[in-house]
Amino acid sequence: MTTKGDENELLRSVALQNATSILTARRRAERRSEVYLAEAQRLSHTGSFGWKPSTGEIIWSEETFRIFQYDRSTKPTVELVLQRVHPEDVALNKQIIERASQEGKDFDFEHRLLMPDASVKHIHVVARAERDDSGELEFVGAVMDVSDRKRAEEELRRSEALAEQRLRLVVDTTPAMINSCRPDGHLDYVNKGWLDYFGFSLETALDRADVMKMSVPSKTDRYGGDWQPIIHPEDLQGFRDQWKATLASSKPGEHEARVRRFDGEYRWHLFRAVPLYDETGKPVKWYTSAFDIEDRKRVEVLLAGEKRLLEMIARGDSRELILEGACLLVEELASGCLSSILLLDPNANCLRHGAAPSLPKPYTEAIDGAVVGPSAGSCGTAAYRTEPVIVSDIATDPLWANYRDLALAHGLRACWSTPILSSEGKVLGTFAIYYREPRSPAAQDHSVIRQITHLASIAIERKQAEEALRRSEGYLAEAQRLTRTGSWAWNVASRRSIYWSQENYRLFGFDPEEGIPSDEVFYQRVHPEDRDRVRREVFLERPDEGSHFDVEFRIVLPDGAIEYVRSTGHPVRNISGDLLEYVGTSIDVTERKRADEERERLRQAQADLAHVNRVTTMGELTASLAHEVNQPIAAAITNANTCMRWLAADTPNLEEARAAAMRIVKDGTRAAEIIKRVRLLFKKGTPERELVDLNEVVRDMIVLLRSEATRYSISVRTKLAADLPEVVGDRVQLQQVLMNLMINGIDAMRDVDGTRELVVKSERGEYEQALVSVSDTGVGLPQQQADQIFNAFFTTKSHGTGMGLRISRSIVESYGGRLWAAENSPRGASFYVTLPTKAEALE
């Protein structure tokens, strides 16, 4: 049984064990805490220390030893600390240590350490002053290695400086004026572009409240400020109103205005103002940019001016008004200039006044008619050279020798002239820009000059084309009047005429004042006998077929006169092939019809005359023809008697009788052929064109004329080409031509001594024509009258009519051929006939 004493002993034993366990656990926890703290200090590069100024005792944590790079066995002292301090920071450290020990106050500062390897560390020291129960001062603090932070801060400062430098470079090189200002309007920043434009230095710009000669806004008008010195007077009021509205709204805004540069020139700028707000939404700063938009404005003005001029050209405004508008456009684009346009008079080789709205009138009158030449001022020389002529100072340039006094008297010192060229490169005139001071053109001036000369060329060429068109229309109208030819157009969709020329009205007897007549009214003019035929043949009854038509008909005019009209129509289609309209002409062919009738009468008379000529000629050949016919008849009679004798013999000789009979047939055929040829020559009828073998015609005529030639001891010889092509003509007429030529040759040799020979030759002539010649050895052509032998009624024969050669030439020429004569050597004459061949006639 356990006693109370045993229980107490047991309890004491358990209590002791528990106490030991608790103490052990607490010590373990403290060691773990110390380990955690040491690790935390190592990771954060933060050491701890304790310092009693009275004794100089210093306690360091392990990390503090590492920061100062001292061995753990080293006893820390103030002197040891100062040995590591950077020489430049030692004085500061001593001052802080001394003041801390005397005043007993907390301290917090940063300084550098110079390590044994010459590297530099930055540390941040923080200490809190504490006193124990006895009042003794002790500092407890921490040391943090902030070298990485310092390096990062330094790198950040360098980066920010570089970024600021780059930003300033960007801002300063931006082609704009950029500034910022406080809400009260005072500038606090301007870029280089701003300074350069207004001609200020940076110090002047930021030191002066009226840097742009603007007054400080008043209390009553906090959006005021005097913009007048820098904004163009024409833009000032509008700019002020817009600027006030932007400031009052505290919202971004845009404004356009012309701004005066330091040299006095105004240029267009686009202003953009953007506010910077604080956390309450109140503007605390304004950022403003002004971009130079002069080039854009010039382009806008130029484009608007071009559009205006092109509209004037399209409307058909006068050339003077258009050219004056072009000059005013240039003067709007180039402030201070005076412009002019001169027009070339090619007939007089001089320049005439075209437009000069701002030049002195006495000057423009004096140069009107200036001659074009190599040294004729700017304009005359530019027209002569066909290239721009730039005279920067009239007072010294030799090109102005003849015009210098005139120009200087009117205050003109510079003149740039450019030829106005047509689309074909021909000079139409010149465009000139004057200035009252010596001056040379800039690139933008050349651009404007190119545009204006192009527009001027369009206007001048358009007007020249219109004038040419009016002249052409006048010529056409006169030509239509002289030729009695009208023109018209008929629309398929509306099925009505949409155009009649003046001559068309006169041709059909309608009044132009009453407009184009309807189709039904028009058809009342057509002769009743032709009306149905015309309706069938023209497009009105078949408009959709789109075929060409050509029809002649009669019309009855209001006075009852009957005229003949030939109307021709041609279909017009669009690109898709759809039929749109007919255009055509109507020609008064009354005179032609009468001429045709007269020509037919004359042709018939000529045919009758040719027939009479043939009959007369045949009459002259009666004896020869009778002899030519008698020969085969006599031969036939002789052969008939012979045949009868052979048959009457006791023993009929049938073979001989057959031979005699065959000779009778041959002689009869020969006589029949001769009679046939004679009958053809006597025949009266309408000529018929056919393919004719000229060699055959020659042979026929030789048969008829052989006896006549023999009668006068004339030999007939032929040289006929075997490959002679056929010709197109009337056989009888061609026989008549050769008969006339051969009889003339025979007549020319009747009374001559010596050889009498008639040579008929055929061959291929030039251009594949057939050539036939008839040559004789007779008396030749009549002296002094050789060119008259083809005239009507000219003859050297006592028995001739003088019409043979004339009729022969008319026949040959009617077939597109030629008939001419030439002397032979030593005597005689040759007559030549050329006629188109079959192929040539078909062409």
Protein Blocks (a to p, Z undefined) as FASTA:
>chain_A
ZZfklmmmmmmmmmmmmmmmmmmmmmmmmmmmmmmmmmmmmmnopacddddfknopacdd
fklmmmnopafkbccdfklmmmmpcfklmmmmmmmmmmmmmnopacddddddddfkopac
dddddddddddfkopacdddddddfklmmmmmmmmmmmmmmmmmmmmmmmmmpgcddddd
dfkopafbdcfklmmmnopafklmmmpmklnopacddfklmmgcjfklmgcfklmmmmmm
mmmmmmmnopacddddddddfkopacdddddddddddfkopafbdcdddddfklmmmmmm
mmmmmmmmmmmmmnopafklmmmmmmmmmmmmmghiacddddddfklopacdfbdckbcf
klmmmmgopacdfbecjklmmmmnopacddfblklmmklmmmmmmmmmnopabdcddddd
dfkopafbdcddddfbdcdddfklmmmmmmmmmmmmmmmmmmmmmmmmmmmmmmmmmmmm
mnopacddddfklopafbdcfklmmmnopafknopadfklmmmmpcfklmmmmmmmmmkl
mmmnopacddddddddfkopacdddddddddddfkopafbdcdddddfklmmmmmmmmmm
mmmmmmmmmmmmmmmmmmmmmmmmmmmmmmmmmmmmmmmmmmmmmmmpmbacfklmmmmm
mmmmmmmmmmmmmmmmmmmmmpgcddddddddfklmmmmmmmmmmmmmmmnopacddddd
fklccddddfklmmmmmmmmmmmmmmmmmmpgcjddddddddddehhiacdddddfbebp
aehilmmmmpghiafbfkbgolmmmmmmmmmmmnopacddddddfedcddddddddfklm
mZZ
